Amino acid sequence: MSARDCLTTNEWICGEYVTSRSQELVDATLQHIAITAAAVAIGVAVALPLALLARRWRALAGPVLGITTVLYSVPSLAMFSLLLPLFGLSAALVVTGLVLYSLTILVRNILIGLRSVPEEVREAARGMGYGPLRRLWEVELPLALPALLAGVRITTVATVALTTVGAIVGHGGLGTLILDGLDTSFKAQVLTASVLCVLLALAADAALLLVQRLLTPWTRPSRAGRSARASRAPRPAVEKAAEAV
């Protein structure tokens, strides 16, 4: 049987499909990446001020976390239907839905990271003349970075999967190929697009893990033990705060 025959016989694994539809696969993958990246980036931009508000006023923590949890529990089809009058059948509809889904993970992780910053470090920064914004940027966010990046990793992998649901409105990246393949019983298209989606999630997680390790070297296991990890803690904020104390 020739390689081209696998299209005629509708095989699950078909190299001819990949070569003949390579541009279609590339376009779908790029759309998938673009939607995922936009949703995660906007999600972080929205989640950070929400977490700051919840940290600043503890009475708001419950409502903020509760609302984001409720949003995450809404089925994707219902979510897109509710947003449809506002955005129509557009990529913005998919991105907005994914942003709302991302908030429950991002807000919780950012809030956990901010709350893990020792109060004595904040007090030392205040004593050194750090204003609220400078203290947040140079002291609190660096120390909260491990939890924040962990949340971004989880959110990104989940968003890669959820982006496929956007196929119901024609903006699902690889999900569009999967849905079209299911409608036409095109086995090679369904399997190839599904495998690419899984590989995309794994690649995104690996890339973000590398970024996390590069940005937070003090969290890595060290042969020298705790003293070595402490020596790699964020500077200058922690070091200056310790000196001030």
Secondary structure as UniProt FT lines:
FT   TURN            3..4
FT   HELIX           5..8
FT   TURN            9..10
FT   HELIX           15..20
FT   HELIX           22..56
FT   HELIX           58..73
FT   HELIX           76..87
FT   HELIX           91..115
FT   HELIX           119..127
FT   TURN            128..129
FT   HELIX           132..135
FT   HELIX           136..140
FT   HELIX           141..163
FT   HELIX           164..169
FT   HELIX           174..184
FT   HELIX           187..215
FT   HELIX           217..219
FT   TURN            223..224
FT   HELIX           226..231
FT   TURN            235..236
FT   HELIX           237..244
//
